Amino acid sequence: MRLFTRKSKKQQPQKEETLRLLDHSGGCLATNRITLDGCPVGYMYRELSDRNGDTGWRFFAGDEEESYMANNSNHGVYAVNTIANISPEILEYLDTPAPCAFERIEGSKRFKRIE
């Protein structure tokens, strides 16, 4: 699996600001609401993956509509470490085996398991 950054859009955080927070850099799906707009992760789920390098994690701000997600230019594949730099509060949940899903507890940096 190829991990990429979009050269035509400004991704957050910038490369020089990215810290290595994980021992691995497997891939995940994340929306532009997180990677471009800088929104924190509001909803995340992990599914079983059949692709080498894919962690199965999918990250959303939580306000993405179905029509937004239908447009492939609104999300992409990123290193999980990139998303952890934007929302480091996800770190404690990343070892949860698939399948699982979490949503942010409103007004906090914690998540509750919903699946």
C-alpha positions in Angstrom: 0.0 0.0 0.0 1.3 3.4 -0.9 1.1 6.2 1.7 1.0 9.6 0.2 0.5 13.3 0.8 -1.4 15.5 -1.5 1.0 18.0 -3.1 -1.8 20.3 -4.3 -3.2 20.7 -0.7 -1.7 21.8 2.5 -1.6 18.9 4.9 -1.4 19.3 8.7 1.0 19.0 10.5 3.9 20.1 8.3 6.6 17.5 7.8 9.2 19.4 10.0 6.6 19.5 12.8 5.7 15.8 12.7 6.9 13.7 15.7 7.4 10.0 15.6 4.7 8.9 18.0 4.4 5.2 16.9 6.9 2.4 16.3 5.1 1.6 13.1 3.8 3.7 10.3 1.0 1.6 8.9 -1.6 3.2 6.7 -5.1 4.4 7.5 -7.9 6.3 5.8 -8.5 9.9 7.0 -10.7 12.7 5.8 -9.7 16.2 4.7 -11.6 17.5 7.7 -8.7 16.1 9.8 -5.7 16.3 7.4 -6.5 19.7 5.8 -8.9 21.5 8.1 -7.1 20.4 11.2 -10.2 19.1 13.0 -9.6 16.6 15.7 -10.7 13.0 15.3 -14.3 12.7 16.4 -15.1 9.2 15.2 -12.8 6.3 14.4 -13.3 2.6 13.6 -11.0 -0.3 12.8 -11.9 -3.0 10.4 -10.1 -6.2 9.4 -7.8 -5.4 6.5 -6.7 -7.7 3.7 -4.1 -5.2 2.4 -0.4 -5.3 3.5 0.4 -2.2 5.4 -3.2 -1.2 6.1 -3.9 -1.0 9.8 -7.6 -1.0 9.2 -8.1 2.3 11.0 -10.5 4.9 9.5 -10.6 8.4 11.0 -13.3 11.1 10.7 -13.9 14.4 12.3 -17.5 13.2 12.8 -19.4 15.8 10.8 -18.8 14.3 7.3 -21.9 13.7 5.3 -22.5 10.7 3.0 -22.2 13.0 0.0 -18.8 14.3 1.3 -17.5 10.8 1.7 -18.7 9.8 -1.8 -16.2 12.2 -3.3 -12.8 10.4 -3.2 -10.9 13.7 -3.2 -12.2 14.3 0.4 -10.2 11.5 2.0 -7.0 9.6 1.4 -4.5 7.2 2.8 -2.1 8.4 5.4 0.4 7.1 7.9 -1.4 6.5 11.3 1.5 8.6 12.8 0.4 11.6 10.8 -3.1 11.4 12.2 -1.7 10.8 15.7 0.2 14.1 15.4 -3.1 15.9 14.7 -5.1 14.1 17.4 -2.6 12.5 19.8 -5.5 11.4 22.1 -6.1 8.5 19.6 -2.8 6.8 20.7 -4.2 4.8 23.6 -6.9 3.2 21.4 -4.7 2.1 18.4 -3.9 -1.3 19.8 -7.6 -2.2 20.0 -8.2 -5.2 17.7 -10.6 -5.0 14.8 -13.5 -4.7 14.6 -14.1 -1.8 16.9 -15.4 1.8 16.8 -15.1 4.8 19.0 -16.6 8.2 19.2 -15.3 11.3 21.1 -16.9 12.1 24.4 -18.2 15.6 23.8 -16.0 18.3 25.4 -13.2 15.9 26.2 -10.1 14.2 24.7 -11.5 10.8 25.5 -13.4 8.3 23.4 -16.1 5.8 24.2 -16.3 2.5 22.5 -19.5 2.1 20.5 -18.8 -1.2 18.8 
